[in-house]
Amino acid sequence: MPAADIPELNPSTALAGVIVDELIRNGVRHVVLCPGSRNAPLSFALHAADAAGRLRLHVRIDERSAGFLALGLSKGLALEGRRDGLAAVVCTSGTAVANLHPAALEAAHAGEPIVLLTADRPTALIGSGANQTTRQHGIFEPVVSTVDFPEAEVRAGQNAVWRGLISRNLGPARVPVHFNVPFREPLVPAGSGWPEPLEGRPDGGPWTRFAAPGAPVGAPRTFPARTLVVVGTAPYPTARQAGEVAAGLGWPVVTEPGGRSGAAGSGADILRHGALLLAGDLPARLRPEAVVVVGRPTLGRGVQRLLRETPRVHVIDDATGYADAQYVAASVDPELNAVAEPDPAWSAAWLAADKMAASTIEAHLAAEPWPTGLHVARDLVVALPSGAALFLGSSNVVRDVELATEPRSDVAMVVSRGLAGIDGSISTAAGIALASGRPGYALLGDLTFLHEIGGLLIGPSEQRPDLTIVVLNDNGGGIFALLEQGAPEYAAAFERVFGTPHDTDLAALCAGYGVPHRRPQSAAEFAAAIRPGPGLRVVEVRADRAGLRDLHARLRAAVVDR
């Protein structure tokens, strides 16, 4: 049909419709939308797709929170190795794009394949001083590459170009991607014709199909009998498979919370307090001859020392860019394929040491007034309903869980340890709960909670997650009390520049957002407050960080410095 015969053609509306359709065909199931003018064509198309039941739309007004909600949705979709789809976040041009950067960085370093879809001004306006116009190409580089769309015009052939750009770049790679799309006025729907049909493939599939290649696994590697497995943040199937091999060979397994769920269901001997045992110099009876690192360990300095001091280190990681910060890995494989002669006496020595550590910690906690972070972590994990998903903020709370809790294979523990920031934790936890359908829980420190208090802002038309946020409020940065700067000789400067007390009334903040808040005063009240329930709620536990350094020093002396 000649262009002159087509009434009120709207290239931006057509482009947005094709993009949304092709994203759905390539597995996008959840989209987080931030309101704006330049992304209006996408907003209309997404609203229509949501109304038709083709995807689930979530609307947030803060782009930083929106990015982390998309990250949480991605994590929720991938729980237990189920990659049921992808999550995307959509925003307008200008500073809105820049506010996605923290989530883009975390996604890139964590290997989460979220889609960053940004509206842009027409190319001719870039560099002209036009309003809300900057150079958005490469804004997330070098960790996330930009795919630029051409400006939509009234001409044939663009349907295939638009669809191909999406399907070619949403292949099997476990990485985020940035689609930058310029839109010209008009930005609202008008007209109905187009030079060609805008449908995709007749079978509903993507324009170009990708089959995820199976990574080849080589012949079994021979390992020493005394091999220790360390599971950091790792995909569920990777942790589970490595744990099953460890179980068959009798190897003890040290886990961080980010890989604990998969390993705990493998039948392996999971060391409850392995991280604490590694915090000091290992006695000769426990020293390994080899270490298998699964995923990315980030929490303990003891693990890093172990890797430096062990003669042989082998890495298991299926992500692009495996973790080997000290350059000690002798080999890297996507999964563990090993043979070894078991050493039951060595494994038994590890289990005995772990049992001793557990009894020591329980004795110290019994003698310590409730609550400390260790109490809260222990009591929360014990009380979680089977099938729950628990998101752990960075800093102290994830370490408290590592130190004081029993591994549970029926609870999914999720972390953001790509860059280990505290950004976007509320929205990430909300996304996990929304996408997974599990009872959602989050354990956050007070600074982590306050850093993204805007994550509580959910419009009345939006689906609210079933999410219980437990906030351990010790009025500042308790993590620093356990680091070098928390030593007594730095006391004069510590409180102001590291402790950073805030004296904030969390109950009042929650009331302003319309979020129920409880502040239990005892362990029994805490157990009642965290019982499963619908909707979003906050449970605040106030603790005193003044004795935190001393408590951890006493635990270390009793378990490590023996």
TISE-834860 format. One record per residue (C-alpha): residue in three letters; x, y, z. Coordinates in steps of 0.02 Angstrom, whole numbers, plus 32768, in hexadecimal, padded with zeros to 4 digits. Each point is the difference from the previous one (the first is absolute). Layout:
REM TISE-834860
AlaXYZ ...
***
This chain:
REM TISE-834860
Met800080008000 Pro804A80AA7FD1 Ala802B806E8093 Ala7F8C80897FC0 Asp7F6A7F8C8011 Ile801F7FD780B8 Pro7FA380748078 Glu80598049809A Leu80927F888003 Asn805B7FFA80A7 Pro80AC7FAF7FF4 Ser8022800B80BC Thr7F617FA2802C Ala80297F787F81 Leu80B37FF0803E Ala7FCA7FF380B6 Gly7F7E7F7C7FD6 Val807E7F967FA4 Ile80818010808B Val7F877FC98087 Asp7FBF7F707F96 Glu80AE7FC17FD8 Leu803A800F80B4 Ile7F6E7F918032 Arg802B7F837F76 Asn80B17FF98045 Gly7FC87FD780B0 Val7FE680A78059 Arg7F7C7FDD8084 His800E80968075 Val801D80B77FD2 Val801D808F807B Leu7FC880A67FB7 Cys802F80AE803A Pro7F8D808D7FC5 Gly8042807E7F83 Ser7FDA805C7F60 Arg80807FBE7F85 Asn7FDA7F4B802D Ala7F44801D7FEB Pro7FF47F8E7F67 Leu80487F718065 Ser7F8D80298092 Phe7F657FEF7F93 Ala80407F5E7FB2 Leu802C7FB580A9 His7F598031804B Ala7FA87FA77F70 Ala806D7F658013 Asp7FDD7FFA80BB Ala7F4580137FE3 Ala80087F6F7F85 Gly80597F92807E Arg809E7FF17F96 Leu807580438088 Arg7FF7804780AF Leu801C80BB800E His80438055809C Val800480BE800B Arg807C805F806E Ile802780BA8004 Asp80B87FF08035 Glu80737FBC7F78 Arg80827FC3807C Ser7F7F7F9A805E Ala7FB57FC67F5A Gly80A87FBC7FC6 Phe80167F9B809D Leu7F4C7FC27FF9 Ala80297FBC7F53 Leu809D7FB08049 Gly7F987FAF8088 Leu7F817FC27F82 Ser808E7FB07F9E Lys80417FAC809C Gly7F527FC4802B Leu7FE87FB57F53 Ala80A47FA48010 Leu7FE67FB380AD Glu80357F498009 Gly804080097F4F Arg7F5780287FB3 Arg801B80837F7A Asp7F4980197FD7 Gly801C80A57FAA Leu805480A88001 Ala7FE080A58057 Ala801080AD7FB3 Val7FFF80B4803E Val7FC580917F94 Cys802180BA801B Thr800080A77FA7 Ser809980617FC4 Gly80808068805F Thr802A7FEB80B9 Ala7F7E7F76800B Val80797F907FA1 Ala8090802B8073 Asn7F9A7FC68096 Leu7FFE7F4F7FB9 His80BE7FF7800B Pro800F7FB280AE Ala7F897F737FD2 Ala80567FEA7F57 Leu80A97FEC8057 Glu7FBD7F84807F Ala7FA97F9C7F78 Ala809D7FFA7F94 His80707FC5808D Ala7F7F7F858042 Gly7FD97FB87F54 Glu7F4780318002 Pro7FBA80147F4F Ile7F8D8095801B Val7FCA806C7F6D Leu801F80BC800E Leu7F8B80567F86 Thr801B80BD7FF7 Ala7FA3807E7F97 Asp806B80837FAA Arg7FEC80A27FA3 Pro801380047F42 Thr80B57FED7FCC Ala800780AD7FB3 Leu7FE2805080AA Ile80977FB28055 Gly808180858022 Ser7F87808C7FD6 Gly7FD5803480B2 Ala7F507FBD7FEE Asn7FA17FDE80A0 Gln80197F568055 Thr807E7FCF7F7B Thr80A97FB28020 Arg806B7F7B7FB0 Gln7FB07F60803D His80627F887F92 Gly807F7FA5806C Ile7FC3804F80A2 Phe80107F588058 Glu80A57FCE7FAF Pro80757FAA8013 Val7F987F7F805E Val7F60800A7F97 Ser7FFE801B7F45 Thr7F8280717FA9 Val7F967FC97F6D Asp7FC2809C7FA4 Phe7F5D7FFB7FA0 Pro7FEB80677F62 Glu7F7C80878002 Ala7F5A7FBE7FC1 Glu7FCA803A7F55 Val7F6D7FDA7F8E Arg80557F817F91 Ala80007F477FE2 Gly807E7F88804B Gln800D804C80AD Asn7F987F7B8055 Ala80877F7D7FE2 Val808A80798034 Trp7FAB802A80A4 Arg7FD87F4B8029 Gly80AC7FC47FCF Leu8058807D8071 Ile7FA27FBA8095 Ser80087F467FDA Arg80B880047FCE Asn802F805480A4 Leu7F947F998076 Gly805D7F5F7FDD Pro80447F85807F Ala80828073804F Arg7FE1801C80BA Val801C80BC7FF6 Pro7F95809D8003 Val7FE280607F5E His7FD880B77FE0 Phe7F86802B7F74 Asn800180BB7FDC Val7F6C80387F97 Pro7FE680AF7FB7 Phe7F4C80387FEF Arg7FBE80907F98 Glu7F5B805B801B Pro7F747FD78000 Leu801B7F98809D Val7F4A7FCD8017 Pro7F9F7F847F95 Ala7FB880447F5F Gly7FD47FAA7F5B Ser7FFC7F487FDB Gly80557FDB7F5B Trp80B17FC77FD7 Pro80597FCD7F60 Glu800F7F4A8038 Pro7FB77F888081 Leu804F801680AB Glu7FEA7F4C803A Gly80917F928031 Arg80137F497FD4 Pro7F5B7FA47FE7 Asp80277F84808A Gly8015808A8080 Gly80BB7FE3800E Pro808680867FFA Trp803B80467F5B Thr80A87FA88011 Arg800F7F69806F Phe80927FD8806F Ala80247F58804E Ala8067800E809E Pro809C7F997FE1 Gly80297F7D8082 Ala80AC801E8046 Pro806C7F677FE3 Val803F7FA78099 Gly80A87FAE7FF3 Ala80407F5D8049 Pro7FFE7FF280BE Arg808F80588058 Thr805D7FA18086 Phe8003805A80A7 Pro80597FE080A5 Ala7F9D7FAA8088 Arg8006809B806E Thr7F9D80767F93 Leu7F9280898049 Val7F6F804A7F9E Val7FD680B98016 Val7F5980387FB7 Gly7FEC80BB7FEB Thr7F7480587FA4 Ala7FD37F817F7A Pro7F697FCD7F97 Tyr7F977F7A8052 Pro80277F757F81 Thr80BB80238009 Ala80037FF980BF Arg7F917F678002 Gln80687F9E7F83 Ala80A480298058 Gly7FB37FD080A6 Glu7FC97F587FBB Val80B27FDB7FC5 Ala8043803580AB Ala7F827F8E8054 Gly803B7F6C7F99 Leu80B780208028 Gly7FE9802D80B7 Trp804080B27FED Pro7FC880818081 Val7FAA809B7FBB Val800C80B4803C Thr7F71806B7FC1 Glu7FD880B87FF7 Pro7F46802A8006 Gly7FFA80267F45 Gly80237F4A7FD4 Arg7FC17FA9809B Ser7F527FCF7FC3 Gly80417F997F6F Ala808C7FAF8060 Ala7F947FD98098 Gly7F8E7F8E7F9A Ser808E7F9D7FB3 Gly80217F87808E Ala80AF8047801F Asp8048802180AD Ile7FDC80BB800E Leu806A80538084 Arg7F8F80778061 His80918069803E Gly80837FE37F7B Ala801C80BA7FE5 Leu8029801980B7 Leu80767F6B8002 Leu805C804B7F6C Ala801380A88058 Gly809E7FC88057 Asp80977F947FD9 Leu7FC47F507FDE Pro804D7F778068 Ala805F7F7D7F9E Arg7F757F7F8015 Leu7F88806F7F9D Arg806F80477F78 Pro7FC67FCF7F52 Glu80707FCB7F70 Ala7F86804A7F83 Val7F6D80787FFF Val7F6F7FFF7F86 Val7FB080AC7FF3 Val7F4D80027FC2 Gly7FC080A77FC2 Arg803E809F8051 Pro802F800880B9 Thr7FFE80B38041 Leu7FE2800180BB Gly80957FBE8060 Arg80B580357FFF Gly80257F538044 Val7FC77FB37F5C Gln807680707F9F Arg80917FCF8071 Leu7FD17F487FEA Leu800980127F43 Arg80AB8053800A Glu80467F798070 Thr7FB77F637FAF Pro806E7FAA7F7D Arg7F737FE17F84 Val7F6580697FDC His7F7B7FCD7F83 Val7F6F80737FCE Ile7F507FCB7FD0 Asp7F9E808A7FAC Asp7F8D80057F6A Ala7FFF80BE7FF3 Thr806580677F89 Gly809280458063 Tyr801E7F84808D Ala8037803780AC Asp80BC7FF18021 Ala803080A68050 Gln80A97FBE803A Tyr802B7FA67F5D Val801B7F598057 Ala7F897F927F9B Ala80577F6F7FAC Ser7F667FD27F9A Val7F4E80397FDF Asp7F687F977FCE Pro7F4580217FF1 Glu7FDB7F6E8074 Leu805D7F8E8076 Asn80397F5A7FB7 Ala807A7FAF8078 Val80487F5E8041 Ala805C7FEB80A5 Glu80267F838088 Pro7F9980338099 Asp8054802880A5 Pro7F787FDE8082 Ala807080318093 Trp802480AC7FB6 Ser7F4980217FD9 Ala7FD07FC680B0 Ala807D807B804A Trp7FAA808F7FA4 Leu7F547FC8803A Ala803D7FF380B4 Ala804A80AF7FF9 Asp7F5E80427FB7 Lys7F997FAD8089 Met8071804D8084 Ala7FEC80AC7FB0 Ala7F437FED7FFD Ser7FF57FD680BA Thr8075808F802A Ile7F99807F7FA0 Glu7F5D7FC2804A Ala804A800F80AF His803780B37FDF Leu7F5780317FB8 Ala7FA57FB28093 Ala8068806B8075 Glu7FEA809F7F98 Pro7F65806E8018 Trp7F877FF97F6D Pro800E80497F7E Thr80A480027FA4 Gly800E7FED7F44 Leu802F7F4B801B His7F627FE18066 Val7F9280517F7D Ala80517FA17F6F Arg7FF27F59805B Asp7F4D801A8038 Leu7FC6803E7F56 Val80497F6F7F9D Val7FB97F81807B Ala7F53804E7FF3 Leu7FF580117F43 Pro7F767F997FB0 Ser80357F777F8A Gly801080447F50 Ala802580B28036 Ala807980727FA4 Leu807480658070 Phe806080947FB9 Leu809780358065 Gly804580B07FFE Ser80BA801B7FFB Ser806C80318095 Asn7FE17FAA80A7 Val7F5C7FA47FE8 Val803F7F8A7F78 Arg80967FD8806E Asp7F8E7FE38096 Val7F9E7F807F99 Glu80A17FAE7FC8 Leu803F7FF680B4 Ala7F677FD38066 Thr7F847F9D7F97 Glu7FE37F4D7FCB Pro7FFD7FE27F43 Arg7F4F7FE07FC0 Ser7FE47FB07F58 Asp7F4780328002 Val802480BB800A Ala804980637F70 Met8081807D803A Val8023808B7F84 Val808780858006 Ser8041808E7F96 Arg80BB7FE28007 Gly803180327F50 Leu804580A18048 Ala7FBE7FE480B1 Gly7FB180AC800C Ile7F6D802F806E Asp7FA680557F6F Gly7F4E7FD07FD5 Ser7FEB7F768080 Ile7F47801E8024 Ser7FD37FFF7F47 Thr806D7F677FDF Ala7FA97FA0808B Ala7F5680387FBF Gly802A7FC47F52 Ile80347F568040 Ala7F5C7FEC805E Leu7F98803A7F6B Ala80557F917F80 Ser80187F628066 Gly7F557FF78053 Arg80557FC780A0 Pro7FE4804A80AD Gly807B808F7FF8 Tyr80758039808A Ala809180798009 Leu807F801C8089 Leu804E80AC7FF5 Gly80698073806B Asp7FBA80AB8029 Leu8073805F7F8B Thr7FD77F887F72 Phe7F4780198022 Leu800E80BF8008 His806D80067F64 Glu7F6B7FC97F97 Ile7F6C8033806A Gly7FAE80337F5C Gly7FED7F487FD8 Leu7F6A80018075 Leu7FA880767F88 Ile7F877F927FA0 Gly7F6B804E7FAB Pro7F4E7FCC802C Ser7FE77FAD7F55 Glu809D7F96800E Gln800F7F4F803E Arg804D800080AD Pro807A7F75802B Asp7FE57F88808E Leu809E803A8054 Thr8035800D80B5 Ile809580748015 Val80607FE380A1 Val806C8096802A Leu808B7FE9807E Asn800E80B3803E Asp809E80238061 Asn7FFB80B87FD0 Gly809280047F89 Gly80887F9F7FAA Gly801E7F6B806F Ile806C7FAB7F7C Phe808A807E801C Ala800C7FD280B8 Leu80437F567FC8 Leu808180467F88 Glu80A78055801E Gln7FB380AB8017 Gly7F9A7FBF8093 Ala809D7FE78069 Pro8008806580A2 Glu808D80707FC1 Tyr7F8A804B7F7E Ala7F7280228079 Ala800D80BD7FF2 Ala7FCF7FFE7F49 Phe7F9D7F5E7FF7 Glu7F5280318033 Arg7FEC80957F8F Val80507FC17F5F Phe7FE67F43800D Gly7F797FE18081 Thr7F9380897FAF Pro7F6D7FFD8079 His7F5E80437FB7 Asp7F7E7FF7808D Thr7F777FE47F7E Asp7F4F7FCE8031 Leu7FE27F6C7F8D Ala7F4D7FEB803D Ala7FD680B07FC8 Leu80517FE47F56 Cys7F9E7F607FE7 Ala7F5F80588033 Gly802180857F7D Tyr800B7F797F7B Gly7F697FA38042 Val80677F67802D Pro7FD77FA080A0 His808D80078081 Arg80227F9A809D Arg808D800C807E Pro80097F62806B Gln8054800B80A9 Ser80267F48801C Ala802A7F627FA1 Ala7F4D7FC38018 Glu7FB780A17FBA Phe807A7FF67F6F Ala7FC97F4F7FD6 Ala7F4B803A7FFE Ala802680987F95 Ile80537F9D7F74 Arg7F797F7D7FEA Pro7FCF7FF37F49 Gly7F8180807FC9 Pro7FC7805C7F65 Gly803D80A97FC5 Leu8096806C8026 Arg8033801C80B5 Val809780358065 Val803C7FAF80A1 Glu8082806B8058 Val80747FB58082 Arg8067807E8061 Ala80AD7FC88035 Asp809780508052 Arg80A07FFC7F9A Ala806B803B8091 Gly802C7F4E8032 Leu800A7FB97F51 Arg80BD80007FEE Asp80177FB080AB Leu7F807F777FDC His80557FCF7F5D Ala80AB80068052 Arg7FC47F878087 Leu7FB77F8B7F7E Arg80A180027F9D Ala80677FDE809C Ala7F927F6D8030 Val7FF77FB07F53 Val8095803B7F99 Asp808C80348074 Arg80027F5B805C 
***
